[in-house]
């Protein structure tokens, strides 16, 4: 099981990395295409929007055609998109290739996780999920500095070409290691569910993308949110009534899953603000260059990895509810301390706080993800996995949007057009308060929540 989880995690890392690695390489790509880096931002948006939309049919595809076929097919599609991105000669080809990458990446995520969830016994679920969570935490931190380094010291196509040798090895191993699983040959595709869900997620993610940018058009954002809300209403109404819906929302009857999808998603949104605010504060507020800002951000990565060996032991020793409460408070505290950082703050004082924040992020992700699936039956695992994958994607987009709006609002409150150091400090204080508020939802969890996967006695 460990080798299967590691293989799936490596594929997730490759997919997550491609969502962020091109950000710092856009100027170099723009020179190659004789266009501006701003115009090329559509390459990032196209990828993220495609991933959000095509996550939905992943569970159905795995049950209809088998986990091995769909996962390896999605990986092959992702690698083809990577090769075409590196070979692109203009913006249109580049965006089309990014869309192809997004389709493959979107199908890899829910299908790969579903394979692991179905193969892992309950007592191994926590360890498997701990392995699967690190790509989503580390890839957004490593992507920007790695992309800038490759663009500066090699050539930008290598940002995509490096996927090929790694991915081809992974493709062979996936065909050998990923189990086929049972296939429901007669299960029809829920076209109405997919269409309404796709419009819902596409409009919502596009609104968040516009909201997170500078000079957002309020009318456009409100129109997109209205269309998203309408499509979301149609989607929920349809899947509740359909005989064979794309996802089965009855899984919300599972108490722990419902709690994590609500309060846990709010926590993830707040945690997702850190990788957005910190590098901007280091550059715009401290005056550091991109390289030094990226290196400071990597201390979060060190914390993410450093806590992994202790995660399972901590959850077994203290249980999910106390860990979520204490760790949420710790994350809020780290955000408050970040509001005290100035250009004069020595690195030896900042680095331990950032490492601790990274460790806290990792522990919170593992705890919430494991608890979400702890009491879900095998029959409902596919729907639970699809819904959780959607919530993860939305949490990242909402985190960036919330942080951007807070930053822009703080700058306006202080009478500035552009955010200065004081605006970053105020934003971190606000994020800390919201993080603390979202953590309170864990008080509603049962005291023995998650005991099935930690093997803790209910009386302990």
Buried (B, 14 or more C-beta within 10 A) or exposed (E): BEEBBBBBBBBBBBBBBBBBBBBBBBBBBBEBBEBEBEEBBBBBBBBBBBBBBBBBBBBBBBBBBBBBBBBBBBBBBBBBBBBBBBEBEEBEBBBBBBBBBBBBBBBBBBBBBBBBBBBBEEEBBBBBBBBBBBBBBBBBBBBBBBBBBBBBEEBBBBBBBBBBEBBEEBBEBBEEBBEEBEBEEEEEEBEBBBBBBBBBBBBBBBBBBBBBBEEBEEEEBEEBBEBBEBBBEBBBEBBEEBEBBBBBEEBBEBEBBBBBBBBBBBBBBBBBBBBBBBBBBBBBBBEBEBEBBBEBBBBBBBBBBBBBEEBBEBBBEBBBBBBBBBBBBBBBBBBBBBBEBEEEEEEEEBBEBBBBBBBBBBBBBBBBBBBBBBBBEEEBBBBBBBBBBBBBBBBBBBBBBBBBBBBBBBBEEEEEEEBBBBBBBBBBBBBBBBBBBBBEBBEEBEEBBBBBBBEBEEEE
